[in-house]
Amino acid sequence: MGNSIELHLARQADTAWTAVVRPWLEAGRGRLERAYVVVPTRGQAHALKQRCLAEGAPLLGVEFLTPGLARQKWLALASAE
């Protein structure tokens, strides 16, 4: 399995949800692999998780991170290798 990194930017949360986040989650349904979603604030991460739950979107293996938390996690992973 190869790692891939994608960057998607959207001005509106609804646009991001319908154009990027929901289709991406649906495409990964049933896969047992780790994925990260980096959002600017913890509030936005919480709102996305709530929307996923409300609409039945799959969250298995998906972790929502702020930039600072992502940096800490990835530095720890890099030093472990």
Secondary structure, 3 states (H helix, E strand, C coil): CCCCCCCCCCCCHHHHHHHHHHHHHHHCCCCCCCEEEECCCHHHHHHHHHHHHHHCCCCCCEEEECHHHHHHHHHHHHHHC
